[in-house]
């Protein structure tokens, strides 16, 4: 499974917007492609294909992820990316080493290029933007990384008794695994770690931010409320982190823990950037130029879209950068229970108001009958109770921008009714007094 939220999708949206050449492959098309081009000899075709993810870049590409399932319980993820230009032809001219990855994809070929259909297909281990996935799934190499990171002594990991669980995969963006390692000792100790794979440059930035934040914890004597970074492979973009015992998780549309979320967010924002953090590049959420192609697909949206406020940060602090309800959890550490932050792939210096606006805009997007004050008050009460401060007008402007981004995201993921949803987001953003 991709571990991503499932949406009701509209596969006809690109065609209705004048881009039929970027129509997402339907399940029956994927079934035919798998049987004709990807299925390995002596294997039965999958008995079920589920469309799990879509990312449309108008005029450029459409990326979709599918779950292939067989009657014997085997499942495998397959990505299909269709281009508007001849990118697949250029990819086909490069030397293909994907056959080396065949052991990591037991029933279908790791990568298939179909220039005539402008399609590139791959399994996660063959993701060109995430070379760390293949490295990670090679237990011998991963065991070496764990050893070199000082997590275990040499030779202690029993590779045949160790296993992985795929938790989340977003094509070309990130992959998250739980690694369960069995050690060679009398107690048959099992170590559980989280392993995150990101594009290499992004992973390097995140690793630097994580280390600087941990320095802030240590220097201020603050008990960490995030998973500790245990190891990092710079060449392959792999981050190994502490596995936390999550006692209570939340769905992305669950806002019942807003006060607790606000309080832990204030604690993050209060940590000093320090000498190691001040020179890091601030987190950015994208600009109006990034969104404009999505809103120009409709005359109505183009008329409604007025750009973003893009207010200047009033101050820079550590921010989560992707603050949503499912990123906050109740965690058990021995006898200590605390509210912690997860999924720190956007951690860095930034405008703390952006974190608040992310949460509030999510709530407004999920419940279109809700007003700003109702969506914001519980979060802000928790935030202020822990010492957090904010400028109300600045917050409304940032929330308006985030609402605009939510509308664009509905189109990008081909959500059913996306154009109407985007129009309502733009209308609510325009009502902001900011």
Secondary structure by P-SEA (a helix, b strand, c coil): ccccccccccccccccccccccccccaaaaaaaaacccccccccccccccccbbbbccccbbbbbbbbbcccbbbbbbbbbbbccaaaaaaaacccccccccccccccccccccccccbbbbcccccccccccccccaaaaaaaaaaaaccccccccccccccccccccccccbbbbbbbbbccccccbbbbbbbbbccaaaaaaaaaaaaaaaaaaaaaccccccccccccccccbbbbbbbcccccccccccccaaaaaaaaaaaaaaccccccccccccccccccccccccccccaaaaaacccccccccccccccccccccccccccccccbbbbbcccccccccccaaaaaaaaaaaaaaaccccccccccaaaaaaaaaacccccaaaaaaaaaaaaaaaaaaaaaacccaaaaaaaaaaaaaaaccc
